Amino acid sequence: MSFLVSLRPFCGEDAMENKKHLFGNAATLPSFSHDDTKDVHQHAKCLKGWRLDFLQMSEGPFEGEVVLFELEGLKIIKDRISQSVLKKGELENASISFSVPLSEPTAPLVCQGKTYPHPGVLALSKGELPEIKVPAGLELLCLSMDSLCLVELLDDPEAGIEQSLEAPCFMPIPDGYRNLARLFEFTCHSRLLHDYTAVRCELRDDFLSQMLVCLERGEVEKITASARKRVVDRARDFIVSNEDDAMTILTLCRAIGVSRRKLQYCFQDCLGVSPVTYIRLYRLNEVHKSLLNGTETTHVQDEAARRGFYHLGRFSVEYRRLFGERPSETLRRARSHRVESG
């Protein structure tokens, strides 16, 4: 399944009045923000327009960057991360969103347990973000806008773009998508031009036109959870609900009714790690999150023990290997940030 759509040209007084109706006061300057992030949870909060939860999967200090600006109803985000993360969440409001890699992925994208070896567009219409394992070092460009506004801009509102994106979709794309990267850099370095409504509308339409060119060339593939992914989800639900208990693989297998070998295959296929490794990563990330939200009464030993880490020396080594800092440094940084922000 594919669709072919294009944008109406931006010209004339009628077009200007229509855009004022769609996007409000055109004299309002677009919002702009640039954040450098030092942990996955801070990074997730910077991605405005999304409600996201990240779990760091690869080892080492996290460094991220989020650049956001808006062009007459189109929200544009550049999202760069240094480590592999597992992310899930949802898109706010009645939006359509397109995410495309700006850099060559170092490893395949894994979405809902299925591996996508070639770069492509991830398209969402409202609702829930399918769970994605993002490779380390990936740089993404995300375009999102109200679905009704997009339909108003299309030459053929009956082209079926909303119907095509009723469920999350993946579309392999050719190298031409790099034009989006060049257009993004140009826009970032031309912010003075944003004072002019006509320029902002033209830039917005250029972004959408480049994205639609990508969509025209690829088949639309609906994203659905694989059978192995459903096994992994059941296992993780049990891990979360029994977070305070000692967890063995045998206990986990009995709880969800699968063999040890099948559980191993499912986790390796969907997440690239064993069940044992996932449990460790999940619990380390939970401690990390607690320390980042820590107060003067928070203690590293208590947070570690609450997640089943009884050997504190080993816990500290594993924590530092994953996050690139000691747990005490995370807590100190969180307290310092809270004092600075008041």
Helices and strands as residue ranges (DSSP letters): H 12-23, E 32-37, H 40-46, E 50-56, E 64-71, E 74-81, E 85-91, E 95-101, E 109-111, E 114-116, E 120-125, E 128-134, E 139-146, H 147-153, G 157-159, H 161-164, E 169-172, G 175-177, H 178-188, G 191-195, H 197-217, E 221-222, H 227-241, H 249-256, H 260-271, H 275-292, H 300-306, H 312-323, H 327-341
